[in-house]
Amino acid sequence: MKAIIFDLDGTLVHSAPDIHAAANVMLAHAGRDPVTLEQVIGFIGNGIEKLVERCMRATGDVPDDMAPHYVEMNRAYAQDLTTLTRLFDGVRDTLDAIDLPMALCTNKPEIPARDLCDQLDLTRYFTVITGGDSTKAKKPDPLPLVHTAVALGLSVKECLYVGDSITDFRTARAAEMSFAYFTGGYQPTPVEGLRTDECFDTWDGVDLARFVHR
């Protein structure tokens, strides 16, 4: 293993409370009822557009013109990226202990991903940050993950991907990259095909090297 690539939301950071707050601002602006934090956690993982669409579907019909709601969600979220967001316990100690290049590959758009990392003092860990709009496809398409490995100057076989969702699992499989699954994230249902030896439930003392396929 020559590098480790991480997902962001639900993997390194518990960002759902701020996403939830922004989603309810967007829904109120649209004259809709609010959604719960649990609902929003279930909506995270496929990019901001999918999350907004799922919020709309949960509170009524999905409008033909979604553009104003995407804009409002992005505006509301940008105002409070880290008001309620925190790192999961043990994440910073783990990142501090890794003596390899590291990168992010997230479906969050690149600008808010970078802003969040700046505000939480995470940017210094990552050589590359790939957002959901950095390439022509989002996860689970393998393109963003392959792009991240190439930007590190490495092949997919030389990297480990760490995530918390079925989207991350499918992305790693499609890219044929080793995968480590954080069970304390946002995936609401079991992931079919995931092996128990690919899973870890705490960041405290985790040895990510053991997840590399040999």
N, C-alpha and C positions, 0 to 999 in steps of 0.2 A: 504494500500500500504506500502510495506516494502523496496522496492528498485526501482530504475529507470534505465532502459537500453536504451542506445542511439545508433542509427546509426551514422555514422561519416560524409561521403562525402554528401554534399547537405543538411545535417541536422544541424550539429554543425559548419562545416567549408565549405567555398566556395573554394574548391580545384580544380575545373574544369580548371582554367587557367594553372596550373602546369601540370595537366594530359594532357591537349591539347598540350602544348609545347613538352612534352615527346612523345606524339603520333606522332607529325609531325617530330621529330627527327628519330623515328622508321621508319616512312613512307619514309623519304628521304634516309635513309640507305637501304631501299628496292627498291629504284628507283621509288617511287610512288609520286603522287601529294599530297599536304597538304589537310587536312580537316579543317573545321571552328570550332570555339569554340562552336557554337550552335549545330553542329553535334555531337561533343564530349559529350556535356551535355546530349544529347539524348542517347548516348551509355553507360553512367555510370549506374551501379546498379547491374550488374550480375557477377562482378568479372573482373579481368584484362584480362583473356583469351578471354572472350566474347567481351570486348572492343576492343582488338586487331583484333579479327575476324571481327567485325563490321567496323573498320577502313579499313581493307583490302577489304571488300565487297564494301564499298563506293568508293573505288579508283580502282577497277578492280576485278579480280577473287581472290578467297581465295586459297592460295597455299596448296598443299597437306601436305607439311612439315611446320608447323607453329612454331615449337620450336625456330628457330633462331629469329623470330620476337617477341616472348614472352620474350626471353632473352634480346633483344635490348630495348624493352619497359621498362622492369624492370631496366635495367642499366641506361637508360636516366632519368627515373623518380626518381631513388634513388639519383641522383646527384642534383636534384632541387625539393625536396619534398615541401618546404615551401617558395620558392622564391616569388611566386605570391599568395600563399594561405593565407587566413585570416579567423578568426572566424566571423560568422554572428553577426551583431549588437545585443547586449543584451545577447549573449550566456554566457559570463564569469560572468556577474552579476547574471544570473539565476543559473549557477552552484554553485557560491559562496553562494547563498541563500538556497540551498537544504541541508537539514539535514537528509539525508538518504544515504545508500550505493548506489553507482552508478557504471555502467559498460558500456562497448562498445560491440556491436555486428555488425560487418561490413563485407562486402564481400571483402574488401581490404585485401591482405595477411597480416598476423600478424606482420611480421617484419617491413614493411613500415608503418603500422598503429601505431605501438609503436614508431617508429622513428619520425613520424609526430607529435604524441602527445608529445613526449619529446621536440621537437623543438618549439612547440607552448605553452609549459607549461600547458599541459592538463593532463599528466599522473597522477598527484597527485590526481585528482578527482576520478579515476576509480580503484575499487578493482579488477575487471576482465576485460581483453581485449580479445575478441574472434574475430579472423580474418577469412578470407575466407578459409584458409587452416588449421584452428585449429581443425576442425572436418571433418568427412568423407563426408559431404554435405555442400553446400552453400545455403543461402537464395534464394528462398522462402521456401525451405525445413525447417521445424520447428526445426530440430536438433540443429543448432547453437544457437538459442534463448533458447531452453530448456537447452542445455549445460551451457549457461551463467547463467541462473537462478539457476541451480543445483550448479554451482561453487560458487554462492553467498550464498548457503545453504538454498535456498528458493524454493517454488513451483511457477509455472507459474501464478497461481492465485494471488500471492502476489507481482507481478511485473507489471510495466507499460513499454511498449516499445514505443519509440519516433522515428519516421522516416519521410522520405520525398517522398517515392516512392511507386509504386504499388507492388514492390518486398517486401518492408517493411510491407505494408498492408497485403499481402498474407501470409507473415511469421507469423505475429501476429495472424491472423485468424486461421492459421493451428495449432499454438501452444495454441490457446484459451487464449491469453493474452490480457489485455487491451491495447489500442493503441491510441496514439496522433499523428496527422499528421501535419507536418509543410508545409504549402502551398507555402512557399518561396524557396523551394528546386529545384530539378532537374526533377521532373515528368512532361513530356511534354503534357500529355493527361489526361482527367478526369479519376478518379478511380471509377469504378462501384462497388457499394455496400458500399462505404465509407459514413458514416453519417456526417452531418454538425456539430454535437456536438462532433465529434472526431477531428476537425480541429482547428488550430490556425495559424495566419498569421504574427505574430511578436514574437520575444523572449522577448521584453521589457515588463516586468510585468506579464508574463504568469504564471498562477497557474496550474501546471501540475496535481495537486491532483484532479482537476475537471474531468479528463478524465478516472478515474478509474471506471470500471463497478461495480455496486452495485446490 
